[in-house]
């Protein structure tokens, strides 16, 4: 039920359990360099688009609007999760953390 509400833009879990000290956050990673891109699935997708696999992988960040110019590494996602669930991330409550995706270019 909470997941369904979150998808509709109504994150209620922090309101429901936050007072009991439970932290609820979501991580939304961008395209991540995994076996799907580097393995047979990526090869098939590249072939279907008429490019080699390395060219496809290099083009994904720009096509996805990523500001880093590269795919996210799995260990970067793990480090972010480790931070958010650690005592140092205790003020992160009810947040959706976007990693490796489009960033607002304003100050």
Number of C-alpha atoms within 10 A of each C-alpha: 7 12 12 10 12 14 9 9 9 11 19 16 19 17 14 12 12 14 9 9 10 15 20 19 18 14 14 13 16 19 19 20 14 13 10 11 21 14 11 12 13 19 19 14 15 18 13 10 11 11 12 15 21 13 11 19 18 13 14 17 22 13 9 15 14 19 14 13 15 17 22 20 15 12 10 14 18 11 10 15 16 13 14 20 15 10 10 10 14 13 11 16 18 17 14 14 16 13 18 24 19 14 12 7 6 4 3
